[in-house]
């Protein structure tokens, strides 16, 4: 992971051991300063040791502190150029003008999508798309907010002729997973990666030989650990969008990337499906005056 570092650190910070968490807090407190600091200076500010900083770097996929500094410098430079600072991290108060609230929302969502794109593993996206194209059945499982995201991807894939189903019901998810086999695909969506129903469905699907995919904000979550392929999402909580609600845009972005990759691989069939479906519903559109 050479980019998207700040988003991942912010998301996974609460679950880190105390020593590593202090390093992460110092970095998030002033990423630009961290990018300029030596490993000794950063360790002193975090009340830790250079060895701890090195462990922190490796926990997030960097070979060492030099690689982390380059990633931080790149991200902070990009953020400054894009002008994200104005609203990122600001809280929305009950008496704030609507235009100010919208500015904060726009800044947070822009940064969220940029962080998600930066950390997205394109190799994994390609593997997931290849598996979907070859699958006899594709199952999407999510609960609550994630169920809505699963339904949206189901609609996109079915529109281009992919045999896809989604569910947020535990019994239905297990039943559908039990019908999968070698070459099929099961995708579990969970912000924290700890939703029992989603995990159970992926375990069931995997036991029948299906390719299992986790979509989560936490790369070291239980869901990620049991899945064969993992797609991580960034998450940026704001005043009225906490937890799973904060991850919706990034989940949709990641799954849209998968959908586009599938459509590219089935270009002629996808175009034919679009023409057929547009023609089928054309009679239900109101003519303009």
C-alpha positions as CSV (number, residue, x, y, z in Angstrom):
1,X,0.0,0.0,0.0
2,X,1.8,3.1,-1.2
3,X,-1.2,5.5,-1.1
4,X,-4.4,5.9,0.9
5,X,-2.4,5.6,4.1
6,X,-4.1,8.3,6.0
7,X,-7.6,6.9,5.4
8,X,-6.5,3.4,6.5
9,X,-4.8,4.8,9.6
10,X,-7.8,6.8,10.6
11,X,-10.1,3.9,10.1
12,X,-8.1,1.3,11.9
13,X,-6.6,3.5,14.6
14,X,-9.0,2.4,17.4
15,X,-8.1,-1.3,16.9
16,X,-4.4,-0.9,17.1
17,X,-2.2,-1.8,20.1
18,X,-1.6,1.3,22.3
19,X,2.0,1.8,21.2
20,X,1.1,1.7,17.5
21,X,-2.0,3.8,18.2
22,X,0.2,6.7,19.6
23,X,2.3,6.7,16.4
24,X,-0.9,6.8,14.3
25,X,-2.3,9.7,16.4
26,X,0.8,11.7,15.9
27,X,0.7,11.1,12.1
28,X,-3.0,12.0,11.8
29,X,-2.5,15.1,14.0
30,X,-0.1,16.6,11.5
31,X,0.6,14.4,8.4
32,X,2.7,17.1,6.7
33,X,5.0,17.3,9.7
34,X,5.2,13.5,9.9
35,X,6.3,13.5,6.3
36,X,9.2,15.9,7.1
37,X,10.2,14.2,10.4
38,X,13.0,11.6,10.9
39,X,12.0,8.3,12.4
40,X,13.7,9.3,15.7
41,X,11.8,12.6,15.9
42,X,8.4,10.9,15.2
43,X,9.1,8.2,17.8
44,X,9.9,10.9,20.4
45,X,6.7,12.8,19.7
46,X,4.7,9.5,20.0
47,X,6.5,8.5,23.2
48,X,7.8,5.3,21.6
49,X,10.8,4.0,19.8
50,X,12.0,3.8,16.2
51,X,11.4,0.0,16.3
52,X,7.7,0.8,17.2
53,X,7.5,3.2,14.3
54,X,8.9,0.5,12.0
55,X,6.3,-2.0,13.3
56,X,3.6,0.6,12.6
57,X,4.8,1.0,9.0
58,X,4.9,-2.7,8.4
59,X,1.4,-3.1,9.9
60,X,0.1,-0.9,7.1
61,X,2.0,-2.6,4.3
62,X,5.1,-0.4,4.0
63,X,8.6,-1.8,3.9
64,X,9.8,0.9,6.3
65,X,9.5,4.5,7.4
66,X,11.0,6.0,4.2
67,X,8.2,4.5,2.2
68,X,5.6,5.8,4.6
69,X,7.1,9.3,4.5
70,X,6.8,9.3,0.7
71,X,3.2,8.3,0.9
72,X,2.4,10.9,3.5
73,X,4.1,13.6,1.4
74,X,2.2,12.6,-1.7
75,X,-1.2,12.6,0.1
76,X,-0.7,15.9,1.9
77,X,0.5,17.5,-1.3
78,X,-2.5,16.2,-3.2
79,X,-4.9,17.3,-0.4
80,X,-3.5,20.8,-0.4
81,X,-3.7,21.1,-4.2
82,X,-7.3,19.9,-4.2
83,X,-8.3,22.2,-1.4
84,X,-9.8,19.5,0.9
85,X,-8.8,21.2,4.1
86,X,-11.7,23.6,4.3
87,X,-14.3,21.1,5.5
88,X,-12.5,17.9,6.3
89,X,-12.7,17.0,10.0
90,X,-15.2,19.8,10.9
91,X,-18.3,18.9,12.9
92,X,-21.8,20.0,11.8
93,X,-23.6,21.8,14.6
94,X,-27.4,21.9,15.0
95,X,-27.4,25.7,14.2
96,X,-25.0,25.7,11.3
97,X,-26.2,27.2,8.1
98,X,-27.1,24.7,5.5
99,X,-24.5,25.9,3.1
100,X,-21.8,25.4,5.7
101,X,-23.1,21.9,6.4
102,X,-23.1,21.0,2.7
103,X,-19.5,22.3,2.4
104,X,-18.4,20.0,5.2
105,X,-20.3,17.1,3.6
106,X,-18.8,17.7,0.1
107,X,-15.2,18.0,1.5
108,X,-15.6,14.8,3.6
109,X,-17.1,12.8,0.7
110,X,-14.5,14.0,-1.8
111,X,-11.7,13.0,0.5
112,X,-13.5,9.7,1.2
113,X,-13.7,8.7,-2.4
114,X,-10.1,9.8,-3.0
115,X,-8.8,7.8,-0.1
116,X,-10.8,4.7,-1.3
117,X,-9.5,5.0,-4.8
118,X,-5.9,5.5,-3.5
119,X,-6.0,2.3,-1.5
120,X,-7.9,0.2,-3.9
121,X,-6.0,-2.9,-5.0
122,X,-6.6,-3.1,-8.8
123,X,-5.2,-6.6,-8.9
124,X,-7.9,-7.8,-6.5
125,X,-10.6,-5.9,-8.5
126,X,-9.5,-7.7,-11.6
127,X,-9.6,-11.1,-9.9
128,X,-13.1,-10.4,-8.5
129,X,-14.3,-9.3,-11.9
130,X,-12.9,-12.4,-13.6
131,X,-14.5,-14.6,-11.0
132,X,-17.9,-13.0,-11.6
133,X,-17.7,-13.3,-15.3
134,X,-17.0,-17.0,-15.0
135,X,-19.5,-17.7,-12.3
136,X,-22.7,-19.7,-12.6
137,X,-24.2,-17.8,-9.6
138,X,-23.1,-14.6,-7.7
139,X,-24.4,-14.0,-4.2
140,X,-24.1,-10.6,-2.4
141,X,-24.7,-10.5,1.3
142,X,-25.0,-7.4,3.5
143,X,-27.1,-6.4,6.6
144,X,-28.8,-3.1,7.3
145,X,-27.1,-0.3,5.3
146,X,-24.8,-2.8,3.6
147,X,-27.8,-4.7,2.3
148,X,-28.8,-1.6,0.4
149,X,-25.4,-1.4,-1.2
150,X,-25.6,-5.1,-2.1
151,X,-29.0,-4.6,-3.8
152,X,-27.5,-1.8,-5.9
153,X,-24.7,-3.9,-7.2
154,X,-27.1,-6.7,-7.8
155,X,-29.2,-4.4,-10.0
156,X,-26.2,-3.3,-12.0
157,X,-24.9,-6.8,-12.6
158,X,-28.3,-8.2,-13.5
159,X,-28.8,-5.4,-15.9
160,X,-25.9,-6.7,-18.0
161,X,-27.0,-10.3,-17.8
162,X,-25.0,-11.5,-14.8
163,X,-26.8,-14.2,-12.7
164,X,-26.7,-12.3,-9.4
165,X,-28.7,-12.3,-6.1
166,X,-28.5,-10.2,-3.0
167,X,-30.0,-10.7,0.5
168,X,-29.8,-9.3,4.0
169,X,-31.7,-12.1,5.7
170,X,-29.5,-14.6,7.6
171,X,-31.5,-17.7,6.7
172,X,-31.9,-16.8,3.1
173,X,-28.2,-15.9,2.9
174,X,-27.2,-19.3,4.3
175,X,-29.6,-21.1,2.0
176,X,-28.3,-19.3,-1.1
177,X,-24.7,-19.8,0.0
178,X,-25.3,-23.6,0.3
179,X,-26.4,-23.7,-3.4
180,X,-23.1,-22.2,-4.6
181,X,-20.3,-24.4,-5.9
182,X,-16.9,-24.4,-7.5
183,X,-16.5,-21.3,-9.6
184,X,-19.3,-19.3,-8.1
185,X,-18.8,-16.1,-6.1
186,X,-20.0,-14.9,-2.7
187,X,-19.4,-11.2,-1.8
188,X,-19.9,-10.2,1.8
189,X,-20.2,-6.4,2.6
190,X,-19.6,-5.2,6.2
191,X,-18.1,-1.9,7.3
192,X,-16.4,-3.2,10.4
193,X,-16.1,-6.8,9.1
194,X,-17.7,-8.2,12.2
195,X,-21.3,-8.9,11.1
196,X,-22.0,-12.5,12.1
197,X,-24.6,-13.1,9.3
198,X,-22.3,-12.0,6.6
199,X,-19.4,-14.0,8.0
200,X,-21.5,-17.2,8.3
201,X,-22.7,-16.8,4.7
202,X,-19.2,-16.5,3.4
203,X,-18.0,-19.5,5.4
204,X,-20.9,-21.6,4.0
205,X,-20.2,-20.5,0.4
206,X,-16.5,-21.2,0.8
207,X,-17.2,-24.7,2.1
208,X,-18.8,-25.5,-1.2
209,X,-15.9,-24.2,-3.2
210,X,-17.1,-20.7,-4.1
211,X,-14.8,-17.8,-4.4
212,X,-15.3,-15.6,-1.3
213,X,-14.9,-11.8,-1.3
214,X,-15.0,-9.3,1.6
215,X,-15.7,-5.6,1.2
216,X,-14.8,-3.9,4.4
217,X,-13.1,-0.8,5.9
218,X,-11.0,-3.0,8.2
219,X,-8.3,-5.1,6.4
220,X,-7.6,-7.1,9.6
221,X,-11.2,-7.8,10.5
222,X,-12.7,-11.3,11.0
223,X,-14.5,-11.0,7.7
224,X,-11.3,-10.1,5.8
225,X,-9.4,-12.9,7.4
226,X,-11.9,-15.6,6.3
227,X,-12.4,-14.3,2.7
228,X,-10.3,-15.4,-0.2
229,X,-10.2,-11.8,-1.7
230,X,-10.5,-8.5,0.2
231,X,-11.5,-5.1,-1.1
232,X,-11.0,-2.3,1.5
233,X,-13.0,0.9,1.7
234,X,-12.1,4.2,3.4
235,X,-14.5,5.5,6.1
236,X,-14.8,9.1,7.3
237,X,-17.4,9.6,10.0
238,X,-19.1,13.0,10.2
239,X,-21.7,14.4,12.7
240,X,-24.8,12.6,11.4
241,X,-23.1,9.8,9.5
242,X,-21.5,7.3,11.8
243,X,-20.3,3.7,11.3
244,X,-21.8,2.0,8.3
245,X,-23.5,5.1,7.1
246,X,-20.1,6.8,6.7
247,X,-18.9,3.9,4.5
248,X,-21.7,3.8,2.1
249,X,-20.2,6.0,-0.6
250,X,-16.9,4.2,-0.5
251,X,-18.6,0.8,-0.6
252,X,-20.6,1.9,-3.7
253,X,-17.4,3.2,-5.3
254,X,-15.5,0.0,-4.8
255,X,-18.4,-2.2,-6.0
256,X,-18.9,0.2,-9.0
257,X,-15.3,-0.4,-9.9
258,X,-16.0,-4.2,-9.9
259,X,-19.1,-3.6,-12.0
260,X,-17.2,-1.5,-14.6
261,X,-14.5,-4.2,-14.8
262,X,-17.1,-6.9,-15.3
263,X,-18.8,-4.8,-18.0
264,X,-15.5,-4.3,-19.8
265,X,-14.9,-8.0,-19.8
266,X,-18.4,-8.7,-21.3
267,X,-18.5,-5.6,-23.5
268,X,-20.6,-7.0,-26.4
269,X,-23.0,-8.9,-24.1
270,X,-23.4,-5.9,-21.8
271,X,-24.2,-3.6,-24.7
272,X,-26.7,-6.0,-26.0
273,X,-28.3,-6.3,-22.6
274,X,-28.5,-2.5,-22.3
275,X,-30.3,-2.3,-25.7
276,X,-32.7,-5.0,-24.8
277,X,-33.6,-3.6,-21.4
278,X,-33.9,0.0,-22.6
279,X,-36.3,-1.2,-25.3
280,X,-38.3,-3.3,-22.9
281,X,-39.1,-0.3,-20.6
282,X,-39.4,2.4,-23.3
283,X,-43.1,2.1,-23.4
284,X,-43.3,3.1,-19.7
285,X,-41.6,6.4,-20.2
286,X,-43.7,9.6,-20.4
287,X,-43.2,11.5,-23.7
288,X,-41.9,15.1,-23.3
289,X,-44.3,17.8,-24.6
